[in-house]
């Protein structure tokens, strides 16, 4: 295996630049055949460092003075150190300078190389785990028992030590920046690790796990307490703690909390419900930063209303109502307050006398009586559906 397969070119460059900056000498890294893959002297990249060939074959460090390098192509006075990975030489590190001077840096260079390699190996292990989780996630959220058997998914999860027979709730999480817009890919590299740390600190069940869907979206599979299987309150409380932890890092999130699930098909449904709840927040149909699908029953009914039923109901109301944002907000708070006049005035920040006037105007302009329960509920469902479609 060549060193470029162990260390990416970018990481090789960083290692070379770091060592060179610390010791004050030119440094290069070669692959298993002695070709320079990174160097503080960019003119040497891609050339053959002949001294490395012998070091790779012998597996031993070598010094070469001004007389020795005359016979070695692409080599300058200094020393060459074999680069080991699990007892195999995968390349070399070369240092330019008087052998007696650069020899004192051997231990430092070997330690730095080991640190960089360990860092890279941990990255690869983490990346492989993430890829496996993403593969499992895709199969769950797109599951169709007519396409392939669920046994394959159960087996894949079992190999990852995940028991899909446990009762879970799926949470869809969208990461936002301080300004409320999506973060950049560069930022996500840092925040991914932090999200894992914060998540594991709050969701302590070994069967709880979170998986990035892309650079700003995450899906969490959270186990439910056996004593409280009929309620999502425990999950909601932990999600709010998770949100606070990310706020402390300077980020905000949107969270949609799905329904209880104990099978692959129900996990898919829970994911869809979680995404729907998040969409309600995005469209500002519901306020806040998190929403459980159990608190959005009317919205679920509204979105699945048949089109022909909606067409019939719309004919009962003037077209202007569906274009008036102020009317929607008033009806929204009126219905959510359970037709509480005082609470509605407080929610929309107006005096009670002003609210009385608005009620009268709706009656005059649209023949709309806000105390007519049937008509108001029907209109409310239509307004929600229009905002979602």
Secondary structure, 3 states (H helix, E strand, C coil): CCHHHHCCHHHHHHHHHHHHHHHCCCEEEECCCCEEEEECCHHHCCCECHHHHHHHHHCCCEEECCCHHHHCCCCCCEEEEEEEECCEEEEEEEEECCHHHHHHHHHHHHHHHHHHHHHHHHHHHHHHHHHHHHHHHHHHHCCCCCCCCHHHHHHHHHHCCCCCCCCEEEEEEEEECCCCCECCHHHHHHHHHHHHHHHHHHCCCCCCEEEECCCCEEEEEEECCHHHCCCCHHHHHHHHHHHHHHHHCCCEEEEEEEEEECCHHHHHHHHHHHHHHHHHHHCCCCCCCEEEHHHCHHHHHHHCCCHHHHHHHHCCCCHHHHHCHHHHHHHHHHHHCCCCHHHHHHHCCCCHHHHHHHHHHHHHHHCCCCCCHHHHHHHHHHHHHHHHC
